[in-house]
């Protein structure tokens, strides 16, 4: 048994009602009978109500209160003389009406209800407290009238006011302990979840909160809250539904605590289904009519043992040592539920522990579900900090870390890549990711794109010449292996420039490159070291991750490029090129590198627009744009301007370099072949502006370049101005 449970049980033995000697109370002689609703006490006393009272030899009885029936309990006692404030106490069960009559004259002297809160009532009561008339002494005959729709145990006691107050105060103390523990677990579960979202703390918190509602409902304390007074009209269905609500979340919380996903994954689906079925049943029960309360009570009484057995089974499947504390506490809870059943049937004495002890043990289970893994995690972190060196990760941990690192690397590298660089980056990241998890001498991505371009990336770079020789000697064999669609391992001789090398073992993993192209991932090892099936599968998995990420990035880049491209000329739209201009100015400012902007105007725009409108202008701009794209330096961008021309972004070029660059572009346009239907000749005027070292605004730079281009155009065109 856990220390917490042992300490609680020891305290309970000292503090719960019935554990300490009480002052002698008057003995009670009980008898019971059931009559139709509307039967009066006079009908009973005159014998018109048959068959009459049945004596009860115990201080209570198990009963079932039915719709349209009244349960009468006759209480005979001999009250000692003196100034006593006597109270008839009845343990709380979901009864709608309790009326106490004194004969003679048979009038109602006290009444109470499970669902109505008395104004001067103390919070968290354990008994219905029905006061007898003042000054009553000697032989007395009391009649207790009970109405409702519930099964339960009727526990009757006659107490003076001081004894009743003391017992209620002790009961309130333990109720507060139970409720505080459950609410504290629910709140701390949020802290635990914020610390580690994978710990399953939210399921424990939900179970604790639902258990709190279940205890409040079945104890009748929910109606002590004025805000919940509206629920009183729903009758006994509400406490029974709330009681049922506590079972399902406890099953779901036990699933997380026991690590069932690892210990017995084959039954996880069944356990999850059981928990959610119980939750759904409880929520559905709230919609049932009041006359279904007894049926619902039977459902709840069956559901809790099923949930308890499921929890015990899951904990028994757990191999961790700290499963024993909640397992033993759940076993004690099952025993406490049996004690409640025996107390209701008058087999054992009815006191706080036998009636409500299962609730305290349920709260202890919730505390253990949250606290033990939390404490264990804290101790593990403390032990890790105490060790000088962290333990080396296992092979599985290395592979898992490499998977995450590869995916993060692919996402980061491909997020801002150009369309032409996507495949190169994806394969580069693939080779880097394999190094940390697979013993190898070298690795490479080899093949040929569909357009005939060679595909070759090697890690380390020094092995590139060997793979080129391999492709030259064995390209046909590698191509055939890549078509098998399955990972293979074969022996190869690498014949390098310095003579034959020893045979090596190569893993060949096909890559899905569109036909007629082909491609494969090659991983080299010494000849005597083969690859396991798991290693080949790992290579195939990493290759698939790289290919899929590359295809997704390529699709994204293509879609974005299409949205940003001017369909008439094939260059960036004006809005897109100005966005790029702002980004490049900012990058040049931060890196303190030169940046120049070329504003290109087609000299014939005015005459073309006058002769044929915008169609003629676009017909002239299209071949000029195609020529300029071919002439651009690597890394430069071209897009449309707002005046029928183009903007060329030239990062890294100072003003003098930009003038030489512009002169080359101008000369290329002046010598291009022109369709005579468009114009006899075409020429451009180029304005150049260099960004200042601290310049931030793209609009200012563009304005300077545009003004320079217009000056060149007014001076006769086919020239450069800066």
C-alpha positions in Angstrom: 0.0 0.0 0.0 1.3 3.5 -0.8 2.3 5.7 2.1 -0.5 8.2 1.2 -3.2 5.5 1.4 -1.8 4.1 4.7 -1.6 7.5 6.3 -5.2 8.3 5.2 -6.6 5.1 6.5 -4.8 5.6 9.9 -6.3 9.1 10.2 -9.7 7.8 9.1 -9.7 5.2 11.9 -9.2 8.0 14.4 -11.5 10.7 13.0 -14.4 9.3 11.0 -17.8 9.1 12.8 -18.3 5.9 14.6 -14.6 5.3 15.3 -14.7 7.2 18.6 -17.0 6.4 21.5 -20.2 8.5 21.5 -22.5 9.3 24.3 -25.3 6.6 24.6 -28.2 7.4 22.3 -31.8 6.2 22.6 -32.5 2.8 21.0 -34.9 2.6 18.1 -37.5 0.1 17.2 -38.2 0.2 13.5 -41.0 -1.1 11.3 -41.6 -0.5 7.6 -44.5 -0.6 5.1 -45.2 0.6 1.6 -48.5 2.3 0.5 -49.8 4.0 -2.6 -49.2 7.7 -2.8 -52.0 9.6 -1.1 -52.4 7.2 1.8 -52.7 9.1 5.1 -51.3 8.2 8.4 -54.9 7.8 9.7 -55.5 5.1 7.0 -52.4 3.3 8.3 -53.3 3.6 12.0 -56.9 2.5 11.5 -55.9 -0.5 9.5 -57.4 0.6 6.2 -53.9 0.4 4.6 -52.9 -3.2 4.4 -51.0 -5.3 5.2 -49.5 -3.2 7.9 -46.0 -2.6 9.3 -43.3 -5.2 9.1 -40.8 -5.1 12.0 -37.1 -4.4 11.2 -34.6 -5.8 13.6 -31.7 -3.7 12.4 -31.1 0.2 12.6 -32.0 0.4 9.0 -32.8 -1.5 5.8 -32.2 -1.7 2.1 -35.1 -0.1 0.2 -36.4 0.8 -3.2 -38.6 3.9 -3.5 -40.9 3.7 -6.5 -42.9 6.2 -8.5 -46.4 6.5 -7.1 -45.6 4.7 -3.8 -44.7 6.0 -0.3 -42.4 4.2 2.1 -43.4 4.5 5.7 -41.0 3.9 8.5 -42.4 3.7 12.1 -39.8 4.6 14.7 -40.6 3.8 18.4 -38.2 5.0 21.1 -38.1 6.1 24.7 -36.7 9.6 25.0 -34.9 10.4 28.3 -36.2 13.3 30.3 -34.2 16.5 30.3 -33.5 19.5 28.1 -32.5 17.8 24.9 -32.7 18.9 21.3 -33.4 15.6 19.6 -32.9 15.1 15.8 -33.8 12.1 13.7 -30.9 11.6 11.3 -31.2 9.7 7.9 -28.1 9.2 5.7 -28.6 11.1 2.5 -29.9 9.3 -0.6 -31.6 10.8 -3.6 -35.1 11.0 -2.1 -37.4 13.7 -3.3 -39.4 14.1 0.0 -38.9 13.2 3.6 -41.6 14.0 6.1 -41.5 13.3 9.9 -44.8 13.0 11.7 -45.2 12.6 15.5 -48.2 10.5 16.8 -50.2 11.8 18.3 -51.5 14.0 16.7 -49.8 12.8 13.4 -48.9 16.2 11.9 -45.7 16.9 10.0 -43.1 18.3 12.3 -40.1 18.3 9.9 -39.4 17.8 6.2 -36.4 17.7 3.9 -35.4 16.8 0.4 -32.2 15.6 -1.4 -32.8 18.3 -4.1 -33.7 21.4 -2.1 -31.2 23.3 0.0 -32.4 24.5 3.4 -31.4 28.2 4.0 -29.7 27.6 7.4 -28.2 24.2 6.3 -24.4 23.8 6.8 -22.5 22.8 3.6 -21.7 19.2 2.7 -24.1 17.4 5.0 -24.0 13.6 5.4 -27.5 13.2 6.9 -31.0 14.5 6.5 -31.5 16.3 9.9 -35.1 16.2 11.0 -35.7 18.0 14.4 -38.2 16.6 16.9 -40.6 19.0 18.7 -39.0 20.8 21.7 -39.4 19.2 25.1 -40.4 15.8 23.9 -39.6 13.0 26.3 -40.7 9.5 27.3 -42.2 6.9 24.9 -42.5 8.4 21.4 -43.9 7.1 18.1 -42.5 8.7 15.0 -43.5 8.1 11.4 -41.1 8.8 8.6 -42.7 9.3 5.1 -40.3 8.7 2.1 -41.0 9.4 -1.6 -38.7 9.1 -4.5 -37.4 6.9 -7.4 -34.2 5.4 -6.1 -32.6 2.3 -4.5 -30.5 2.6 -1.4 -29.8 1.9 2.2 -31.9 3.6 4.9 -29.8 4.3 8.0 -31.8 5.9 10.8 -30.4 7.3 14.0 -31.7 9.5 16.9 -29.1 12.1 18.0 -29.0 15.1 20.3 -28.0 18.4 18.6 -24.5 18.4 20.0 -23.8 14.8 18.8 -25.3 15.6 15.4 -23.2 18.7 15.0 -20.0 16.9 15.9 -20.7 14.1 13.5 -21.6 16.5 10.7 -18.5 18.5 11.3 -16.3 15.4 11.0 -18.1 14.4 7.8 -17.7 17.9 6.3 -14.0 17.7 7.0 -13.6 14.5 5.0 -15.9 15.6 2.2 -13.7 18.8 1.9 -10.6 16.6 1.8 -12.1 14.5 -1.0 -13.3 17.5 -3.1 -10.1 19.5 -2.5 -7.9 16.6 -3.7 -10.0 16.1 -6.9 -10.1 19.8 -7.7 -6.4 20.2 -7.0 -5.6 17.3 -9.4 -7.7 18.9 -12.0 -5.9 22.3 -11.7 -2.4 20.8 -11.4 -3.0 18.7 -14.5 -3.0 22.0 -16.5 0.4 22.8 -15.1 1.7 19.3 -15.9 0.3 19.5 -19.5 2.0 22.9 -20.0 5.2 21.3 -18.8 4.9 18.1 -21.0 2.0 17.8 -23.4 2.7 14.1 -24.0 2.2 13.1 -20.4 -1.6 12.6 -20.7 -2.2 14.9 -17.7 -5.3 16.4 -19.3 -7.0 13.0 -19.3 -6.2 12.7 -15.5 -7.5 16.2 -14.9 -10.7 15.4 -16.8 -11.1 12.2 -14.8 -10.6 14.1 -11.5 -13.1 16.8 -12.5 -15.7 14.2 -13.5 -15.1 12.3 -10.3 -15.7 15.5 -8.4 -19.0 16.0 -10.2 -19.9 12.3 -9.5 -19.2 12.7 -5.8 -21.1 16.0 -5.6 -24.0 14.5 -7.4 -24.4 11.2 -5.5 -23.8 12.9 -2.1 -26.4 15.5 -2.9 -23.9 18.3 -2.4 -24.3 19.6 -5.9 -27.6 21.2 -4.7 -25.8 23.0 -2.0 -24.6 25.4 -4.7 -27.2 28.0 -5.4 -26.1 28.2 -9.1 -27.2 24.6 -9.6 -30.6 24.9 -8.1 -32.3 24.7 -11.5 -31.1 21.0 -11.8 -33.3 20.1 -8.8 -36.4 19.9 -11.1 -34.8 17.0 -13.0 -35.1 14.7 -10.0 -33.0 11.6 -9.3 -31.8 11.3 -12.9 -29.2 14.0 -12.4 -27.2 12.5 -9.5 -27.3 9.1 -11.1 -26.1 10.5 -14.4 -23.3 12.4 -12.7 -22.4 9.3 -10.8 -22.1 7.4 -14.1 -20.1 10.2 -15.6 -17.2 9.4 -13.2 -16.6 5.9 -14.6 -15.6 6.6 -18.2 -12.9 9.3 -17.6 -11.2 7.1 -15.0 -10.8 4.3 -17.6 -9.3 6.8 -20.1 -7.0 8.2 -17.5 -5.8 4.7 -16.5 -5.1 4.0 -20.1 -2.6 6.9 -20.2 -1.1 6.2 -16.8 -0.5 2.5 -17.5 1.2 3.1 -20.8 -1.2 0.8 -22.5 -0.2 2.0 -25.9 3.2 0.3 -25.4 2.3 -2.6 -23.1 -0.8 -3.9 -24.9 -1.5 -1.8 -28.1 -3.9 -4.5 -29.4 -6.5 -3.6 -26.7 -6.1 0.2 -26.7 -9.1 0.5 -29.1 -11.3 -1.5 -26.9 -10.4 0.4 -23.7 -10.8 3.7 -25.4 -14.2 2.6 -26.8 -15.3 1.5 -23.3 -14.3 4.9 -21.7 -16.1 7.0 -24.3 -19.2 4.7 -24.3 -19.5 5.3 -20.6 -19.0 9.1 -21.0 -21.6 9.1 -23.8 -24.0 7.1 -21.8 -23.7 9.5 -18.8 -24.4 12.5 -21.0 -27.3 10.8 -22.7 -28.7 9.9 -19.2 -29.1 13.6 -18.4 -31.8 13.7 -21.1 -33.8 10.8 -19.6 -37.2 11.4 -17.8 -37.2 11.2 -14.0 -39.0 7.8 -14.0 -35.8 6.2 -15.5 -33.7 6.9 -12.4 -33.8 3.4 -11.0 -32.9 1.8 -14.3 -30.1 4.4 -14.6 -28.9 3.5 -11.1 -28.6 -0.2 -12.1 -26.6 0.8 -15.2 -24.3 2.9 -13.0 -23.9 0.1 -10.4 -22.9 -2.3 -13.2 -20.7 0.2 -15.0 -18.4 0.9 -12.1 -17.3 -2.7 -11.5 -16.7 -3.0 -15.2 -14.6 0.2 -15.2 -12.8 -0.9 -12.1 -11.9 -4.3 -13.6 -10.7 -2.6 -16.8 -8.5 -0.3 -14.8 -7.0 -3.2 -12.8 -6.4 -5.1 -15.9 -4.5 -2.2 -17.6 -2.4 -1.7 -14.5 -1.5 -5.4 -14.3 -0.3 -5.2 -17.9 2.0 -2.3 -17.0 5.5 -3.5 -16.3 6.7 -0.4 -14.4 7.1 -0.6 -10.6 5.0 2.4 -9.7 1.9 0.7 -10.9 1.5 -1.0 -7.6 0.4 2.1 -5.6 -2.7 2.8 -7.7 -3.4 -0.9 -8.2 -3.6 -1.5 -4.5 -5.6 1.7 -4.0 -8.1 0.5 -6.6 -8.3 -2.8 -4.9 -9.1 -1.1 -1.6 -11.6 1.1 -3.4 -13.3 -2.1 -4.7 -13.4 -3.3 -1.1 -14.8 0.0 0.1 -17.6 -0.3 -2.5 -18.4 -3.7 -1.2 -18.5 -2.2 2.4 -21.0 0.4 1.2 -23.2 -2.4 -0.2 -22.9 -4.4 3.1 -23.6 -1.3 5.1 -26.8 -0.6 3.1 -27.9 -4.2 3.8 -27.1 -3.7 7.6 -24.3 -6.3 7.6 -21.7 -3.9 8.8 -22.0 -0.7 10.8 -22.9 2.4 8.8 -20.4 5.2 9.4 -18.5 7.7 7.2 -15.8 5.2 6.1 -18.2 2.3 5.2 -20.5 4.7 3.3 -18.1 7.2 1.7 -14.6 5.7 2.0 -14.6 4.7 -1.6 -14.7 8.4 -2.6 -11.5 9.1 -0.6 -9.8 6.2 -2.3 -10.9 7.4 -5.7 -9.4 10.8 -5.0 -6.2 9.0 -3.9 -6.1 7.2 -7.2 -6.3 10.5 -9.1 -3.5 12.0 -7.0 -1.3 9.0 -7.8 -2.2 9.1 -11.5 -1.0 12.7 -11.7 1.7 12.8 -8.9 3.7 9.6 -9.4 4.6 10.1 -13.1 5.2 13.7 -12.4 7.5 12.9 -9.5 9.3 10.2 -11.5 9.9 12.6 -14.4 11.3 15.2 -12.0 13.6 12.6 -10.4 14.7 11.5 -13.9 15.6 15.1 -14.9 17.4 15.5 -11.6 19.4 12.3 -12.1 20.3 13.4 -15.6 21.6 16.7 -14.4 23.6 14.9 -11.7 25.4 12.7 -14.3 28.4 14.3 -15.8 27.7 13.0 -19.3 24.3 12.1 -20.7 23.8 8.4 -21.7 24.4 7.8 -25.4 21.1 7.5 -27.3 19.9 4.1 -28.3 19.8 3.1 -32.0 16.0 3.7 -32.0 16.4 7.1 -30.4 19.1 8.0 -33.0 16.9 7.0 -35.9 13.9 8.9 -34.4 16.0 12.0 -33.9 17.4 11.7 -37.4 13.9 11.5 -38.8 12.8 14.6 -37.0 16.1 16.4 -38.0 15.7 15.4 -41.6 12.1 16.5 -41.9 12.9 19.8 -40.2 15.9 20.3 -42.4 13.9 19.6 -45.5 11.1 22.0 -44.5 13.6 24.7 -43.7 15.8 24.3 -46.7 12.9 24.0 -49.2 10.7 26.7 -47.8 12.5 29.5 -49.7 14.2 27.5 -52.5 13.9 28.4 -56.1 12.2 25.8 -58.4 15.5 24.8 -59.9 17.2 24.2 -56.6 14.4 22.1 -54.9 15.6 18.7 -56.0 19.3 19.5 -55.3 18.4 20.7 -51.7 16.2 17.7 -51.0 18.9 15.2 -52.1 21.6 17.1 -50.2 19.6 16.9 -47.0 18.9 13.2 -47.6 22.7 12.4 -47.7 23.4 14.5 -44.6 20.5 12.8 -42.7 21.8 9.2 -43.5 25.3 9.9 -42.1 24.2 10.0 -38.5 22.2 6.7 -38.5 23.8 4.4 -41.0 27.4 3.2 -40.9 28.9 4.0 -44.3 32.0 4.9 -46.2 30.2 7.2 -48.6 26.8 7.8 -50.2 25.5 9.4 -53.4 22.4 10.2 -55.4 23.0 9.2 -59.0 20.9 9.2 -62.1 19.7 11.2 -65.0 16.8 13.7 -65.2 14.1 13.2 -67.8 15.6 16.0 -69.9 19.0 14.2 -70.0 20.7 16.3 -67.3 23.1 14.3 -65.1 22.1 13.8 -61.5 25.1 13.3 -59.1 25.5 14.3 -55.5 28.1 12.7 -53.3 28.9 12.7 -49.6 31.8 13.2 -48.9 32.8 15.4 -51.8 36.2 13.6 -52.2 34.4 10.5 -53.4 32.8 12.2 -56.4 35.4 11.0 -58.9 34.9 7.4 -57.9 31.1 7.7 -58.4 31.7 9.3 -61.8 33.8 6.3 -62.8 31.2 4.0 -61.4 28.5 5.7 -63.6 30.8 5.5 -66.6 31.4 1.8 -66.1 28.1 0.5 -64.6 25.4 3.1 -65.6 23.3 0.4 -67.4 23.4 -1.9 -64.4 22.4 0.9 -62.0 19.6 2.0 -64.3 18.2 -1.5 -64.4 18.4 -1.9 -60.6 16.6 1.5 -60.2 13.7 0.0 -62.1 13.2 -2.8 -59.7 11.3 -0.5 -57.3 12.8 -2.3 -54.3 16.0 -1.7 -52.3 18.9 -4.0 -53.2 22.4 -4.7 -52.0 25.1 -5.7 -54.5 28.9 -6.0 -54.7 30.7 -3.6 -56.9 34.3 -2.9 -57.9 35.2 0.8 -57.9 37.8 1.3 -60.6 39.3 4.7 -59.8 42.1 6.6 -61.6 44.7 5.0 -59.4 43.8 1.5 -60.3 41.3 -1.1 -59.2 39.9 -0.8 -55.7 38.6 -3.5 -53.4 35.1 -4.7 -53.9 32.5 -2.8 -51.9 29.0 -3.5 -50.8 26.4 -1.0 -52.2 22.8 -0.5 -51.1 20.8 0.6 -54.2 17.5 2.4 -53.4 15.5 3.4 -56.4 14.2 7.0 -56.7 11.0 7.9 -58.4 12.3 10.0 -61.3 10.0 10.4 -64.3 10.9 8.3 -67.4 13.0 8.3 -69.4 15.1 9.5 -66.5 16.2 7.3 -63.6 17.8 7.7 -60.2 19.0 5.8 -57.2 20.4 6.4 -53.7 23.7 4.5 -53.2 25.3 3.8 -49.8 28.8 2.3 -49.7 30.2 -0.1 -47.1 33.2 -2.5 -47.1 32.6 -5.7 -48.9 32.2 -7.9 -45.8 29.6 -5.7 -44.2 26.1 -6.4 -45.5 22.9 -4.4 -44.9 20.0 -5.7 -42.8 16.4 -5.5 -44.0 15.8 -2.8 -41.4 18.7 -0.7 -42.7 17.5 -1.0 -46.3 14.0 -0.1 -45.1 15.4 3.0 -43.3 17.3 4.1 -46.5 14.1 3.7 -48.5 12.1 5.6 -45.8 14.5 8.6 -45.8 14.6 8.6 -49.6 10.8 8.7 -49.7 10.7 11.6 -47.2 13.2 13.6 -49.3 11.3 12.9 -52.6 7.9 13.7 -51.2 9.2 16.9 -49.5 10.9 17.9 -52.7 7.7 17.3 -54.8 5.6 19.3 -52.4 8.0 22.2 -52.3 8.3 22.1 -56.1 4.6 22.3 -56.5 4.4 25.2 -54.0 7.2 27.1 -55.7 5.6 26.4 -59.2 2.2 27.6 -58.1 3.7 30.7 -56.4 5.9 31.4 -59.5 2.9 31.1 -61.8 0.9 33.5 -59.7 3.7 36.0 -59.7 4.6 35.7 -63.4 3.3 38.1 -66.1 1.7 35.8 -68.7 2.4 38.1 -71.6 6.2 38.3 -71.1 7.1 35.5 -68.7 8.8 37.8 -66.2 7.7 38.8 -62.7 4.6 40.9 -62.4 5.1 44.5 -61.2 3.9 43.8 -57.7 6.1 40.7 -57.3 9.2 42.4 -58.6 8.7 45.3 -56.3 8.4 42.9 -53.3 11.6 41.3 -54.3 13.2 44.7 -54.7 12.3 45.6 -51.1 13.7 42.3 -49.8 17.0 42.6 -51.7 17.5 46.3 -50.5 17.0 45.1 -46.9 19.4 42.2 -47.4 22.0 44.5 -49.0 21.7 47.0 -46.1 22.1 44.3 -43.5 25.1 42.7 -45.2 26.6 46.0 -46.3 26.9 44.8 -49.9 26.2 46.9 -53.1 22.9 46.8 -54.9 21.9 48.4 -58.2 18.6 48.7 -60.0 18.3 48.9 -63.8 15.1 50.5 -65.2 14.7 49.5 -68.9 12.4 51.4 -71.3 11.6 50.2 -74.8 12.2 53.2 -77.0 9.4 52.3 -79.5 6.6 51.9 -76.9 4.9 55.3 -77.8 4.9 54.6 -81.6 3.8 51.0 -81.1 0.9 52.0 -78.8 -0.2 54.7 -81.2 -0.2 52.3 -84.2 -1.6 49.1 -82.6 -2.5 49.7 -79.0 -1.4 47.4 -76.1 -1.4 44.4 -78.3 1.4 45.8 -80.4 3.4 46.9 -77.3 3.1 43.3 -75.8 4.2 41.8 -79.1 7.4 43.9 -78.9 8.0 43.4 -75.2 7.7 39.6 -75.4 10.9 38.9 -77.5 12.8 41.6 -75.6 11.9 39.9 -72.3 13.0 36.5 -73.6 16.4 38.0 -74.7 16.9 39.8 -71.4 16.2 36.6 -69.4 18.9 34.8 -71.3 21.4 37.6 -70.8 20.8 38.1 -67.0 23.6 37.2 -64.6 23.0 34.4 -62.1 21.0 35.6 -59.1 19.6 38.6 -60.9 15.8 39.1 -61.3 13.7 40.8 -64.0 10.1 42.0 -63.9 7.7 44.4 -65.4 7.7 48.1 -64.6 4.7 50.4 -64.6 5.6 52.2 -67.8 5.8 49.4 -70.4 9.4 48.4 -69.6 11.3 46.2 -67.2 13.1 46.3 -63.9 16.4 44.3 -63.4 17.5 43.7 -59.8 21.3 43.4 -59.7 22.5 42.5 -56.2 26.3 42.7 -55.6 26.9 45.2 -58.5 28.3 48.7 -57.9 27.4 51.5 -60.2 30.3 51.0 -62.7 29.7 47.3 -62.9 26.0 48.0 -63.4 26.8 50.3 -66.3 28.9 47.6 -68.0 26.1 45.2 -67.4 23.5 47.5 -68.9 25.7 48.2 -71.9 25.8 44.5 -72.6 22.0 44.2 -72.4 21.5 47.3 -74.6 23.8 46.0 -77.2 22.1 42.5 -77.2 18.7 44.1 -77.8 20.0 46.4 -80.6 21.4 43.4 -82.5 18.4 41.0 -82.0 16.4 39.9 -85.0 13.0 41.6 -85.0 9.8 40.5 -86.8 9.2 43.2 -89.4 5.5 43.0 -88.6 6.3 44.3 -85.1 8.8 47.1 -85.9 11.8 47.6 -88.2 14.2 47.7 -85.1 13.9 47.7 -81.4 16.2 49.5 -78.8 16.1 50.2 -75.1 17.1 53.0 -72.8 18.5 52.0 -69.4 18.4 54.1 -66.2 20.7 52.9 -63.3 20.5 53.7 -59.6 22.7 52.3 -56.8 21.2 51.9 -53.3 22.9 54.0 -50.6 24.5 52.1 -47.7 21.6 52.7 -45.3 18.7 53.0 -47.9 15.5 51.2 -46.8 12.8 52.4 -49.3 12.4 50.6 -52.6 10.2 53.3 -54.0 12.9 56.0 -53.7 15.5 53.8 -55.5 12.9 52.9 -58.2 12.1 56.6 -58.7 15.7 57.5 -59.3 16.2 54.7 -61.8 13.0 55.5 -63.6 14.0 59.2 -63.9 17.4 58.2 -65.3 15.7 55.9 -67.9 13.3 58.7 -69.0 16.3 61.1 -69.4 18.1 58.5 -71.6 14.9 58.1 -73.6 14.4 61.9 -74.1 18.1 62.2 -75.2 17.4 60.0 -78.3 17.1 56.5 -76.7 19.3 53.4 -77.2 21.6 54.7 -74.4 22.4 54.4 -70.7 22.0 57.1 -68.0 22.8 56.9 -64.3 
